[in-house]
Amino acid sequence: QVQLVESGGGLVQPGGSLRLSCAASGSIISPYTMGWYRQAPGKERELVARITNDGTTNYVDSVKGRFTISRDNAKNTVALQMNSLKPVDTAVYYCNAIVPIEVGSNVRRNYWGQGTQVTVSS
């Protein structure tokens, strides 16, 4: 089992910044991918950004140039720096990890954090 604990959400004005952090613990087997998803009221959960074990990143188009995902493999953490925030970014943000079920396996399991609220409003 892998546990994910998020921190850093809150209320910010449009144009402001927030930094989300997520720490993974438990049976963490490399290589694993970490990412951030979000879910706004009445909408489906969507991928915001993810980063592979070797640092390859991808982002949803709506956040490119504003958000940056990073990770520290030694500490099993992932962060999401969010700049130039907009009201449409308001959502619950979830940390995600995709981890092999055992060493050398191609079978992976999804893990989720409990979510942290980000509200962008004046």
DSSP file (Angstrom, degrees, kcal/mol; ACC not computed):
  #  RESIDUE AA STRUCTURE BP1 BP2  ACC     N-H-->O    O-->H-N    N-H-->O    O-->H-N    TCO  KAPPA ALPHA  PHI   PSI    X-CA   Y-CA   Z-CA
    1    1 A Q              0   0    0      0, 0.0    26,-3.0     0, 0.0     2,-0.4   0.000 360.0 360.0 360.0 147.5    0.0    0.0    0.0
    2    2 A V  E     -A   26   0A   0     24,-0.2     2,-0.4    95,-0.1    24,-0.2  -0.982 360.0-155.2-123.4 134.7    1.0    3.6   -0.7
    3    3 A Q  E     -A   25   0A   0     22,-3.0    22,-2.2    -2,-0.4     2,-0.4  -0.913   5.5-163.1-110.8 138.1   -0.3    6.6    1.2
    4    4 A L  E     -A   24   0A   0     -2,-0.4     2,-0.5   108,-0.4   110,-0.5  -0.980   3.5-170.9-122.2 128.7   -0.4   10.0   -0.3
    5    5 A V  E     -A   23   0A   0     18,-2.0    18,-2.3    -2,-0.4     2,-0.2  -0.974   8.4-161.3-124.4 120.3   -0.8   13.2    1.8
    6    6 A E  E     +A   22   0A   0     -2,-0.5     2,-0.3    16,-0.2    16,-0.2  -0.596  12.5 170.6 -97.6 157.9   -1.4   16.5    0.2
    7    7 A S  E     +A   21   0A   0     14,-2.1    14,-2.8    -2,-0.2   109,-0.1  -0.976  42.6  63.9-154.9 160.7   -0.9   20.0    1.5
    8    8 A G        +     0   0    0     -2,-0.3    11,-0.4     1,-0.2    14,-0.0   0.401  58.6 132.5 108.8  -2.2   -1.0   23.6    0.3
    9    9 A G        +     0   0    0     12,-0.1     2,-0.3     9,-0.1    -1,-0.2  -0.153  23.8 115.8 -72.2 176.0   -4.4   24.3   -0.9
   10   10 A G  E     -d  118   0B   0    107,-1.2   109,-2.8   106,-0.1     2,-0.4  -0.986  61.4 -46.4 159.0-165.5   -6.4   27.4    0.0
   11   11 A L  E     +d  119   0B   0     -2,-0.3     2,-0.3   107,-0.2   109,-0.2  -0.864  52.2 167.4-104.0 132.4   -8.0   30.6   -1.1
   12   12 A V  E     -d  120   0B   0    107,-2.6   109,-2.1    -2,-0.4     3,-0.1  -0.987  33.4-112.7-143.5 150.9   -6.2   32.9   -3.5
   13   13 A Q    >   -     0   0    0     -2,-0.3     3,-2.3   107,-0.2    72,-0.2  -0.463  51.3 -80.4 -79.1 155.3   -7.1   35.9   -5.6
   14   14 A P  T 3  S+     0   0    0      0, 0.0    72,-0.2     0, 0.0    -1,-0.1  -0.287 121.3  27.5 -54.2 137.4   -7.1   35.7   -9.4
   15   15 A G  T 3  S+     0   0    0     70,-3.3    69,-0.6     1,-0.3    71,-0.1   0.277 100.6 117.6  89.8  -9.8   -3.5   36.1  -10.7
   16   16 A G    <   -     0   0    0     -3,-2.3    69,-2.3    69,-0.2     2,-0.3  -0.091  57.3-121.5 -82.5-176.4   -2.1   34.7   -7.5
   17   17 A S        +     0   0    0     66,-0.2     2,-0.3    67,-0.2    66,-0.2  -0.923  21.4 179.7-129.8 152.3    0.0   31.7   -6.8
   18   18 A L  E     - B   0  82A   0     64,-2.2    64,-3.3    -2,-0.3     2,-0.5  -0.980  15.9-146.7-144.0 154.1   -0.2   28.5   -4.7
   19   19 A R  E     - B   0  81A   0    -11,-0.4     2,-0.4    -2,-0.3    62,-0.2  -0.981  11.5-161.0-125.8 121.3    2.1   25.6   -4.3
   20   20 A L  E     - B   0  80A   0     60,-2.6    60,-2.6    -2,-0.5     2,-0.3  -0.791   8.1-167.4 -97.9 142.1    0.7   22.1   -3.6
   21   21 A S  E     -AB   7  79A   0    -14,-2.8   -14,-2.1    -2,-0.4     2,-0.4  -0.943   6.5-169.7-128.0 152.3    2.8   19.3   -2.2
   22   22 A C  E     -AB   6  78A   0     56,-2.0    56,-2.2    -2,-0.3     2,-0.5  -0.984   5.3-160.6-143.6 128.4    2.3   15.6   -1.9
   23   23 A A  E     -AB   5  77A   0    -18,-2.3   -18,-2.0    -2,-0.4     2,-0.4  -0.938   9.1-154.1-112.7 129.6    4.3   13.1    0.2
   24   24 A A  E     +A    4   0A   0     52,-2.9     2,-0.3    -2,-0.5   -20,-0.2  -0.808  18.3 169.2-102.5 141.4    4.2    9.4   -0.6
   25   25 A S  E     +A    3   0A   0    -22,-2.2   -22,-3.0    -2,-0.4     2,-0.4  -0.950  35.4  44.6-143.7 164.6    4.9    6.7    1.9
   26   26 A G  E    S+A    2   0A   0     -2,-0.3     2,-1.9   -24,-0.2   -24,-0.2  -0.818 106.7   2.8 106.6-144.5    4.6    3.0    2.2
   27   27 A S  S    S+     0   0    0    -26,-3.0     2,-0.7    -2,-0.4    -2,-0.1  -0.540  73.7 172.6 -86.0  77.3    5.5    0.3   -0.4
   28   28 A I        -     0   0    0     -2,-1.9     2,-0.5    -4,-0.1    -2,-0.1  -0.786   7.4-175.4 -94.6 118.2    6.9    2.6   -3.0
   29   29 A I        -     0   0    0     -2,-0.7    73,-0.1    71,-0.2    -2,-0.0  -0.945  26.9 -95.5-116.3 128.1    8.5    0.7   -5.9
   30   30 A S  S    S+     0   0    0     -2,-0.5    74,-0.4    69,-0.1     2,-0.1  -0.554  94.4  47.4 -86.1 156.0   10.3    2.5   -8.7
   31   31 A P  S    S+     0   0    0      0, 0.0     2,-0.4     0, 0.0    -1,-0.1   0.532  77.3 152.9 -82.4 144.9    9.7    3.4  -11.4
   32   32 A Y        -     0   0    0     67,-0.1     2,-0.4    -2,-0.1    67,-0.2  -0.975  36.2-133.5-136.8 151.5    6.5    5.2  -10.6
   33   33 A T  E     -E   98   0B   0     65,-1.7    65,-2.9    -2,-0.4     2,-0.3  -0.814  18.2-165.0-102.7 140.5    4.6    8.1  -12.0
   34   34 A M  E     +EF  97  51B   0     17,-2.4    17,-3.2    -2,-0.4     2,-0.3  -0.927  17.1 154.4-123.7 152.6    3.1   10.9   -9.9
   35   35 A G  E     -EF  96  50B   0     61,-2.5    61,-2.7    -2,-0.3     2,-0.4  -0.957  35.6-113.3-161.6 177.7    0.6   13.5  -10.9
   36   36 A W  E     -EF  95  49B   0     13,-3.1    12,-3.0    -2,-0.3    13,-1.7  -0.992  25.2-178.8-127.1 132.8   -2.1   15.9  -10.0
   37   37 A Y  E     -EF  94  47B   0     57,-2.7    57,-3.0    -2,-0.4     2,-0.3  -0.814   8.8-156.8-118.6 164.1   -5.7   15.7  -10.9
   38   38 A R  E     -EF  93  46B   0      8,-2.4     8,-2.9    -2,-0.3     2,-0.4  -0.990   7.6-161.9-142.8 154.8   -8.6   18.1  -10.2
   39   39 A Q  E     -E   92   0B   0     53,-2.1    53,-2.3    -2,-0.3     6,-0.2  -0.949   7.4-163.0-139.4 116.8  -12.3   17.9   -9.9
   40   40 A A    >   -     0   0    0      4,-0.4     3,-2.3    -2,-0.4    51,-0.1  -0.603  45.6 -75.6 -91.4 157.7  -14.5   21.0  -10.0
   41   41 A P  T 3  S+     0   0    0      0, 0.0    -1,-0.1     0, 0.0     3,-0.1  -0.281 118.8   6.8 -55.3 130.3  -18.2   20.8   -8.9
   42   42 A G  T 3  S+     0   0    0      1,-0.3     2,-0.3    -3,-0.1    -3,-0.0   0.514 113.6 100.2  77.2   4.7  -20.3   19.0  -11.4
   43   43 A K  S <  S-     0   0    0     -3,-2.3    -1,-0.3     1,-0.0     2,-0.1  -0.807  75.2-103.3-121.9 162.6  -17.4   18.1  -13.6
   44   44 A E        -     0   0    0     -2,-0.3    -4,-0.4     1,-0.1     2,-0.2  -0.443  45.8 -93.4 -79.0 156.0  -15.3   14.9  -14.1
   45   45 A R        -     0   0    0     -6,-0.2     2,-0.3    -2,-0.1    -6,-0.2  -0.500  49.4-166.4 -67.9 135.9  -11.9   14.5  -12.6
   46   46 A E  E     -F   38   0B   0     -8,-2.9    -8,-2.4    -2,-0.2     2,-0.3  -0.940  24.7-107.3-129.1 149.8   -9.2   15.6  -15.0
   47   47 A L  E     +F   37   0B   0     -2,-0.3   -10,-0.3   -10,-0.2     3,-0.1  -0.562  31.5 177.0 -70.4 131.9   -5.5   15.2  -15.3
   48   48 A V  E     -     0   0B   0    -12,-3.0    12,-2.4     1,-0.4     2,-0.3   0.823  63.3 -26.7 -98.1 -52.6   -3.7   18.5  -14.6
   49   49 A A  E     -FG  36  59B   0    -13,-1.7   -13,-3.1    10,-0.2    -1,-0.4  -0.983  55.5-169.6-160.7 152.5   -0.1   17.4  -14.8
   50   50 A R  E     -FG  35  58B   0      8,-2.0     8,-1.7    -2,-0.3     2,-0.4  -0.985   5.8-158.0-146.9 159.6    2.1   14.3  -14.3
   51   51 A I  E     -FG  34  57B   0    -17,-3.2   -17,-2.4    -2,-0.3     6,-0.2  -0.996  13.4-139.7-142.2 131.4    5.7   13.5  -14.1
   52   52 A T    >   -     0   0    0      4,-2.5     3,-1.8    -2,-0.4   -19,-0.2  -0.244  37.3 -94.3 -84.2 175.9    7.5   10.2  -14.7
   53   53 A N  T 3  S+     0   0    0      1,-0.3    20,-0.1     2,-0.1    -1,-0.1   0.826 126.4  49.5 -60.4 -32.4   10.3    8.7  -12.7
   54   54 A D  T 3  S-     0   0    0      2,-0.1    -1,-0.3   -23,-0.0    -2,-0.0   0.359 124.8 -99.6 -91.8   6.7   12.8   10.2  -15.2
   55   55 A G    <   +     0   0    0     -3,-1.8     2,-0.3     1,-0.3    -2,-0.1   0.501  68.6 151.1  94.5   4.5   11.3   13.6  -15.0
   56   56 A T        -     0   0    0     -5,-0.0    -4,-2.5     1,-0.0     2,-0.3  -0.541  27.3-165.4 -70.1 132.6    9.2   13.6  -18.2
   57   57 A T  E     -G   51   0B   0     -2,-0.3     2,-0.3    -6,-0.2    -6,-0.2  -0.834  17.9-176.9-120.0 154.9    6.2   15.9  -17.7
   58   58 A N  E     -G   50   0B   0     -8,-1.7    -8,-2.0    -2,-0.3     2,-0.3  -0.983   8.1-165.5-147.3 152.7    2.9   16.6  -19.4
   59   59 A Y  E     -G   49   0B   0     -2,-0.3   -10,-0.2   -10,-0.2     2,-0.2  -0.925  30.1-104.0-133.7 151.0    0.2   19.1  -18.7
   60   60 A V    >>  -     0   0    0    -12,-2.4     3,-1.9    -2,-0.3     4,-0.7  -0.550  43.1-114.9 -69.0 145.9   -3.4   19.7  -19.7
   61   61 A D  G >4 S+     0   0    0      1,-0.3     3,-0.9    -2,-0.2    -1,-0.1   0.827 110.0  65.0 -55.8 -35.5   -3.4   22.5  -22.2
   62   62 A S  G 34 S+     0   0    0      1,-0.2    -1,-0.3     3,-0.0   -14,-0.0   0.650 109.0  37.6 -67.6 -14.5   -5.3   24.9  -19.9
   63   63 A V  G X> S+     0   0    0     -3,-1.9     3,-2.4   -15,-0.2     4,-2.3   0.470  81.5 126.6-114.4  -4.0   -2.4   25.1  -17.4
   64   64 A K  T << S+     0   0    0     -3,-0.9     4,-0.1    -4,-0.7    -3,-0.0  -0.302  80.9  16.5 -58.3 134.1    0.6   25.1  -19.8
   65   65 A G  T 34 S+     0   0    0      2,-0.4    -1,-0.3     1,-0.1     3,-0.1   0.287 125.8  59.3  85.9 -11.1    2.8   28.0  -19.0
   66   66 A R  T <4 S+     0   0    0     -3,-2.4    17,-1.9     1,-0.2     2,-0.3   0.701  98.2  51.5-115.7 -36.2    1.2   28.6  -15.6
   67   67 A F  E  <  -C   82   0A   0     -4,-2.3    -2,-0.4    15,-0.2     2,-0.4  -0.800  59.4-167.0-108.1 147.7    1.7   25.4  -13.7
   68   68 A T  E     -C   81   0A   0     13,-2.3    13,-3.0    -2,-0.3     2,-0.4  -0.989   5.4-157.5-135.0 126.3    4.9   23.5  -13.1
   69   69 A I  E     +C   80   0A   0     -2,-0.4     2,-0.3    11,-0.2    11,-0.2  -0.809  19.0 167.8-100.9 143.3    5.1   20.0  -11.7
   70   70 A S  E     -C   79   0A   0      9,-2.1     9,-2.8    -2,-0.4     2,-0.3  -0.963  13.5-159.4-147.6 162.4    8.3   18.7  -10.0
   71   71 A R  E     -C   78   0A   0     -2,-0.3     2,-0.5     7,-0.2     7,-0.2  -0.982  16.2-147.0-145.4 157.1    9.3   15.8   -7.9
   72   72 A D  E >>> -C   77   0A   0      5,-2.3     5,-1.7    -2,-0.3     4,-1.1  -0.933  11.9-169.6-123.3 103.4   12.0   14.7   -5.5
   73   73 A N  T 345S+     0   0    0     -2,-0.5    -1,-0.1     1,-0.2     3,-0.1   0.833  85.3  57.9 -66.1 -31.6   12.7   11.0   -5.9
   74   74 A A  T 345S+     0   0    0      1,-0.2    -1,-0.2    -3,-0.1    -2,-0.0   0.837 118.0  32.1 -67.0 -31.1   14.8   10.8   -2.8
   75   75 A K  T <45S-     0   0    0     -3,-0.6   -51,-0.2     2,-0.1    -1,-0.2   0.450 104.0-126.4-104.2  -3.0   12.0   12.1   -0.6
   76   76 A N  T  <5 +     0   0    0     -4,-1.1   -52,-2.9     1,-0.2     2,-0.3   0.933  63.7 136.1  55.9  48.2    9.1   10.6   -2.7
   77   77 A T  E   < -BC  23  72A   0     -5,-1.7    -5,-2.3   -54,-0.2     2,-0.3  -0.896  38.7-165.1-125.1 155.9    7.4   13.9   -3.0
   78   78 A V  E     -BC  22  71A   0    -56,-2.2   -56,-2.0    -2,-0.3     2,-0.3  -0.991   8.5-165.7-136.7 145.2    5.7   15.8   -5.8
   79   79 A A  E     -BC  21  70A   0     -9,-2.8    -9,-2.1    -2,-0.3     2,-0.4  -0.929  11.8-154.6-131.2 154.4    4.8   19.5   -6.0
   80   80 A L  E     -BC  20  69A   0    -60,-2.6   -60,-2.6    -2,-0.3     2,-0.6  -0.942   8.7-160.1-130.3 109.7    2.6   21.6   -8.2
   81   81 A Q  E     -BC  19  68A   0    -13,-3.0   -13,-2.3    -2,-0.4     2,-0.6  -0.811  11.8-165.7 -89.4 121.7    3.5   25.3   -8.5
   82   82 A M  E     +BC  18  67A   0    -64,-3.3   -64,-2.2    -2,-0.6     2,-0.3  -0.938  11.1 173.8-116.4 116.0    0.5   27.1   -9.7
   83   83 A N        +     0   0    0    -17,-1.9   -66,-0.2    -2,-0.6   -67,-0.2  -0.750  59.6  23.3-115.6 163.9    0.9   30.7  -11.0
   84   84 A S  S    S-     0   0    0    -69,-0.6    -1,-0.2    -2,-0.3   -67,-0.2   0.904  84.6-160.9  49.1  48.3   -1.5   33.2  -12.6
   85   85 A L        -     0   0    0    -69,-2.3   -70,-3.3    -3,-0.2   -69,-0.2  -0.262   7.8-159.7 -65.7 146.4   -4.4   31.3  -11.1
   86   86 A K    >   -     0   0    0    -72,-0.2     3,-2.2   -71,-0.1     4,-0.3  -0.852  32.8-109.3-122.6 157.1   -7.8   31.8  -12.6
   87   87 A P  G >  S+     0   0    0      0, 0.0     3,-1.8     0, 0.0    33,-0.3   0.834 117.3  64.6 -54.8 -31.6  -11.3   31.2  -11.2
   88   88 A V  G 3  S+     0   0    0      1,-0.3   -48,-0.0   -48,-0.0    -3,-0.0   0.643  89.9  67.5 -68.9 -12.4  -11.6   28.3  -13.6
   89   89 A D  G <  S+     0   0    0     -3,-2.2    -1,-0.3    31,-0.1     2,-0.2   0.541  71.6 120.3 -81.2  -6.8   -8.8   26.6  -11.7
   90   90 A T    <   +     0   0    0     -3,-1.8     2,-0.3    -4,-0.3    29,-0.2  -0.413  41.2 106.2 -61.6 124.8  -11.1   26.3   -8.6
   91   91 A A  E    S- H   0 118B   0     27,-2.0    27,-2.7    -2,-0.2     2,-0.6  -0.971  76.0 -79.0-177.9 171.3  -11.4   22.6   -7.8
   92   92 A V  E     -EH  39 117B   0    -53,-2.3   -53,-2.1    -2,-0.3     2,-0.5  -0.865  47.9-147.2 -88.8 127.6  -10.4   19.9   -5.4
   93   93 A Y  E     -EH  38 116B   0     23,-3.1    23,-2.1    -2,-0.6     2,-0.4  -0.843  11.9-162.2-103.1 131.1   -6.9   18.8   -6.4
   94   94 A Y  E     -E   37   0B   0    -57,-3.0   -57,-2.7    -2,-0.5     2,-0.3  -0.925  13.4-136.5-116.7 133.5   -5.8   15.2   -5.9
   95   95 A C  E     -E   36   0B   0     -2,-0.4    18,-2.2   -59,-0.2     2,-0.4  -0.666  26.4-166.4 -81.5 142.5   -2.4   13.7   -5.8
   96   96 A N  E     -EI  35 112B   0    -61,-2.7   -61,-2.5    -2,-0.3     2,-0.4  -0.983  12.8-172.4-134.0 142.0   -2.0   10.5   -7.7
   97   97 A A  E     -EI  34 111B   0     14,-2.0    14,-2.4    -2,-0.4     2,-0.6  -1.000  10.3-159.3-133.9 136.2    0.7    7.8   -7.9
   98   98 A I  E     +EI  33 110B   0    -65,-2.9   -65,-1.7    -2,-0.4    12,-0.2  -0.951  26.5 177.6-115.1 110.9    0.9    4.9  -10.3
   99   99 A V  E     - I   0 109B   0     10,-2.4    10,-2.7    -2,-0.6   -67,-0.1  -0.915  33.1-109.9-124.3 135.8    3.2    2.3   -8.7
  100  100 A P  E     - I   0 108B   0      0, 0.0     8,-0.3     0, 0.0   -71,-0.2  -0.323  25.1-131.8 -58.3 144.8    4.3   -1.2   -9.8
  101  101 A I  S    S-     0   0    0      6,-2.4     2,-0.3     1,-0.2     7,-0.1   0.749  86.2  -2.5 -74.4 -21.1    2.7   -3.9   -7.7
  102  102 A E  S >  S-     0   0    0      5,-0.4     3,-2.1     3,-0.1    -1,-0.2  -0.973  99.0 -65.3-158.9 166.7    6.1   -5.5   -7.2
  103  103 A V  T 3  S+     0   0    0     -2,-0.3     3,-0.1     1,-0.3    -2,-0.0  -0.335 119.7   7.0 -60.4 128.5    9.7   -5.0   -8.4
  104  104 A G  T 3  S+     0   0    0    -74,-0.4    -1,-0.3     1,-0.3     2,-0.2   0.384  96.6 134.2  83.6  -3.8   10.0   -5.5  -12.1
  105  105 A S    <   -     0   0    0     -3,-2.1    -1,-0.3     1,-0.1    -3,-0.1  -0.522  49.6-155.1 -81.5 146.0    6.2   -5.8  -12.7
  106  106 A N  S    S+     0   0    0     -2,-0.2     2,-0.5    -3,-0.1    -1,-0.1   0.457  71.6  98.4 -91.5  -4.5    4.5   -4.0  -15.5
  107  107 A V        -     0   0    0     -5,-0.1    -6,-2.4     2,-0.0    -5,-0.4  -0.734  59.1-170.6 -85.3 128.0    1.2   -4.2  -13.6
  108  108 A R  E     -I  100   0B   0     -2,-0.5     2,-0.4    -8,-0.3    -2,-0.1  -0.856  14.4-145.8-123.4 155.6    0.6   -0.9  -11.8
  109  109 A R  E     -I   99   0B   0    -10,-2.7   -10,-2.4    -2,-0.3     2,-0.4  -0.937  16.3-128.8-121.4 142.3   -1.8    0.3   -9.2
  110  110 A N  E     -I   98   0B   0     -2,-0.4     2,-0.4   -12,-0.2   -12,-0.2  -0.732  23.4-172.4 -89.6 134.4   -3.4    3.7   -8.8
  111  111 A Y  E     -I   97   0B   0    -14,-2.4   -14,-2.0    -2,-0.4     2,-0.4  -0.959   3.6-161.3-126.0 148.9   -3.2    5.5   -5.5
  112  112 A W  E     -I   96   0B   0     -2,-0.4  -108,-0.4   -16,-0.2   -16,-0.2  -0.952  12.6-133.8-130.5 146.1   -5.0    8.8   -4.5
  113  113 A G        -     0   0    0    -18,-2.2  -108,-0.2    -2,-0.4     3,-0.1  -0.295  37.7-102.1 -81.8 179.9   -4.6   11.4   -1.9
  114  114 A Q        -     0   0    0   -110,-0.5   -20,-0.1     1,-0.1  -109,-0.1   0.618  63.8-112.9 -82.7 -12.7   -7.6   12.7    0.1
  115  115 A G        -     0   0    0      1,-0.1     2,-0.4   -20,-0.1   -21,-0.2   0.166  19.9-131.1  95.5 146.6   -7.7   15.9   -2.0
  116  116 A T  E     - H   0  93B   0    -23,-2.1   -23,-3.1  -109,-0.1     2,-0.3  -1.000  22.2-120.8-136.5 135.0   -7.1   19.6   -1.2
  117  117 A Q  E     - H   0  92B   0     -2,-0.4  -107,-1.2   -25,-0.2     2,-0.5  -0.558  22.9-171.7 -80.5 131.7   -9.4   22.5   -2.0
  118  118 A V  E     -dH  10  91B   0    -27,-2.7   -27,-2.0    -2,-0.3     2,-0.5  -0.991   5.8-176.0-119.7 122.5   -8.1   25.3   -4.2
  119  119 A T  E     -d   11   0B   0   -109,-2.8  -107,-2.6    -2,-0.5     2,-0.7  -0.977   9.3-167.5-123.2 123.5  -10.4   28.3   -4.6
  120  120 A V  E     +d   12   0B   0     -2,-0.5     2,-0.3   -33,-0.3  -107,-0.2  -0.927  34.4 131.2-112.2 110.4   -9.5   31.2   -6.8
  121  121 A S              0   0    0   -109,-2.1    -2,-0.1    -2,-0.7   -35,-0.0  -0.995 360.0 360.0-158.9 148.6  -11.8   34.1   -6.1
  122  122 A S              0   0    0     -2,-0.3  -109,-0.1  -109,-0.2    -1,-0.1   0.416 360.0 360.0 -94.9 360.0  -11.7   37.8   -5.5
